[in-house]
Amino acid sequence: MTGNFTVVYIEMRPAVATKVMFMTLSTLLLLLKTSMCKLLVSESFFVSPGGHTNSHVEKSSGFACEFTYACQGGTNEEWVMTMQEDEEHHFSCSVSRPEHSPTSYLFFQHFEMAITGGHLKGAVVLGEKGKTCNEDEYVTDTEKNLVYSASGFQSHLNSVFAVFTRHREDL
């Protein structure tokens, strides 16, 4: 592949950061799959425009990942929610367009990803053309286990990726 890589640091454990380099979400998911991740859930769902708040939730291994959103434009789009576990018992939840699908044409008014049963360690949100959203576009609240759109959100959403653990780790 050619192009520029974006470097993202996701805090996985106290004093340890995992460096993830990616160009697109599909590349990121490929990196996760090759790092001995166990796929727990991978379910398609349709994101429905119309400005109404909708939710999709998946559960596995005592955890729940819920994606709540409202958006406008066009018709339903297929998206995928995936939950994985790595060999060190870190878990991830991601919401994105299916691999090889075009970029979303929907304009998201707001979004939120909530983790239940685990403790959020970090998150990455990708916006237009798969680029990492700016800090003023989303909030990662590790106390409430939430990732959600902030006032600076530009309405373009490509994916939301969150990493969490089973137990809260003290710093």
C-alpha positions as CSV (number, residue, x, y, z in Angstrom):
1,M,0.0,0.0,0.0
2,T,1.1,3.5,-0.6
3,G,0.2,6.7,1.2
4,N,0.8,8.4,4.5
5,F,0.4,6.5,7.8
6,T,-1.4,8.0,10.8
7,V,0.1,7.0,14.1
8,V,-2.3,6.6,17.0
9,Y,-1.4,5.7,20.6
10,I,-4.1,3.8,22.5
11,E,-3.4,3.4,26.2
12,M,-3.8,-0.3,26.9
13,R,-2.2,-0.6,30.4
14,P,-0.6,1.9,32.8
15,A,2.7,3.1,31.4
16,V,2.4,1.0,28.3
17,A,1.1,2.3,25.0
18,T,0.5,0.3,21.9
19,K,1.4,2.0,18.7
20,V,-1.0,1.4,15.9
21,M,-0.2,2.5,12.4
22,F,-2.9,2.5,9.8
23,M,-4.1,4.1,6.6
24,T,-7.6,2.8,6.7
25,L,-9.8,1.0,9.1
26,S,-9.5,-2.2,7.1
27,T,-5.7,-2.0,7.5
28,L,-6.2,-1.5,11.3
29,L,-8.5,-4.5,11.5
30,L,-5.9,-6.5,9.6
31,L,-3.2,-5.6,12.1
32,L,-5.5,-6.6,14.9
33,K,-6.3,-9.9,13.3
34,T,-2.6,-10.7,12.8
35,S,-1.8,-9.9,16.4
36,M,-3.5,-13.1,17.6
37,C,-6.9,-11.5,18.3
38,K,-9.9,-13.7,18.9
39,L,-13.0,-12.6,17.1
40,L,-15.9,-12.5,19.5
41,V,-18.6,-10.8,17.5
42,S,-18.9,-9.5,13.9
43,E,-22.5,-8.4,13.1
44,S,-23.8,-6.3,10.3
45,F,-26.5,-3.7,10.9
46,F,-28.1,-0.9,9.0
47,V,-27.6,2.7,9.9
48,S,-30.8,4.5,9.2
49,P,-31.0,8.2,8.4
50,G,-33.9,10.5,9.2
51,G,-32.6,12.3,12.2
52,H,-34.0,9.9,14.8
53,T,-31.7,8.5,17.5
54,N,-31.1,4.8,16.9
55,S,-28.9,2.2,18.7
56,H,-27.2,-1.1,17.9
57,V,-25.8,-3.4,20.7
58,E,-23.8,-6.6,20.7
59,K,-22.9,-8.7,23.7
60,S,-20.0,-11.1,24.3
61,S,-17.9,-12.5,27.2
62,G,-19.8,-10.5,29.8
63,F,-19.5,-7.2,27.9
64,A,-21.9,-5.1,25.9
65,C,-20.9,-2.5,23.2
66,E,-23.7,-0.1,22.2
67,F,-23.5,2.4,19.4
68,T,-26.1,5.2,19.4
69,Y,-26.4,7.7,16.7
70,A,-28.6,10.1,14.6
71,C,-27.8,10.9,11.0
72,Q,-29.2,12.4,7.8
73,G,-28.9,11.8,4.1
74,G,-29.7,9.1,1.6
75,T,-30.9,5.7,2.5
76,N,-29.9,2.9,4.9
77,E,-26.2,1.9,4.9
78,E,-24.7,-1.3,6.0
79,W,-22.2,-1.0,9.0
80,V,-20.5,-3.7,11.1
81,M,-19.9,-4.0,14.8
82,T,-16.9,-6.1,15.8
83,M,-15.7,-7.2,19.2
84,Q,-12.3,-8.9,19.7
85,E,-10.0,-10.1,22.4
86,D,-6.2,-10.2,22.2
87,E,-3.8,-12.7,23.9
88,E,-3.3,-10.3,26.8
89,H,-7.1,-10.1,27.5
90,H,-7.6,-6.6,26.1
91,F,-10.9,-6.2,24.3
92,S,-11.9,-4.0,21.4
93,C,-15.2,-2.9,19.9
94,S,-15.4,-1.2,16.5
95,V,-18.1,0.2,14.4
96,S,-17.4,0.8,10.7
97,R,-18.5,0.3,7.1
98,P,-17.9,-3.2,5.9
99,E,-14.5,-3.9,4.3
100,H,-14.3,-2.8,0.7
101,S,-17.4,-0.6,1.1
102,P,-17.4,3.0,-0.1
103,T,-17.1,5.9,2.4
104,S,-20.3,6.7,4.2
105,Y,-22.4,9.4,2.5
106,L,-24.4,9.9,5.7
107,F,-24.0,13.1,7.9
108,F,-24.0,12.1,11.6
109,Q,-25.6,14.6,13.9
110,H,-24.2,12.8,16.9
111,F,-22.8,9.4,18.0
112,E,-21.9,7.5,21.2
113,M,-20.2,4.2,21.9
114,A,-20.9,2.8,25.4
115,I,-19.0,-0.1,26.9
116,T,-20.8,-2.1,29.7
117,G,-19.0,-4.7,31.8
118,G,-15.5,-3.5,31.1
119,H,-13.3,-0.4,31.6
120,L,-12.5,1.8,28.6
121,K,-8.8,2.4,28.1
122,G,-8.8,4.5,24.9
123,A,-10.5,5.2,21.6
124,V,-9.9,6.4,18.1
125,V,-12.6,8.0,15.9
126,L,-12.0,8.2,12.1
127,G,-13.9,10.8,10.1
128,E,-13.9,11.8,6.4
129,K,-11.7,9.7,4.2
130,G,-10.6,7.6,7.2
131,K,-8.6,10.4,8.8
132,T,-8.4,10.6,12.6
133,C,-10.9,13.1,13.9
134,N,-9.5,16.2,15.7
135,E,-9.5,16.3,19.5
136,D,-12.4,18.8,19.5
137,E,-14.7,16.4,17.5
138,Y,-15.0,13.6,20.1
139,V,-14.6,12.8,23.8
140,T,-13.2,9.6,25.4
141,D,-14.6,9.4,28.9
142,T,-12.8,6.5,30.6
143,E,-14.7,7.1,33.9
144,K,-18.1,6.6,32.2
145,N,-16.9,4.1,29.6
146,L,-18.1,6.4,26.7
147,V,-16.8,7.7,23.4
148,Y,-19.1,10.4,22.0
149,S,-19.2,13.3,19.5
150,A,-18.3,16.7,20.9
151,S,-19.4,20.1,19.8
152,G,-16.7,20.3,17.2
153,F,-17.8,17.1,15.4
154,Q,-17.8,17.6,11.6
155,S,-20.6,15.1,10.9
156,H,-18.4,12.7,9.0
157,L,-18.0,9.3,10.6
158,N,-15.9,6.4,9.1
159,S,-15.4,4.3,12.3
160,V,-15.3,4.3,16.1
161,F,-12.7,2.0,17.7
162,A,-12.5,1.5,21.5
163,V,-10.1,-0.6,23.6
164,F,-11.2,-1.9,27.1
165,T,-10.3,-4.4,29.8
166,R,-12.3,-6.6,32.1
167,H,-11.0,-4.9,35.3
168,R,-10.2,-1.3,36.1
169,E,-6.4,-0.9,36.4
170,D,-5.0,1.5,38.9
171,L,-2.4,4.0,37.7
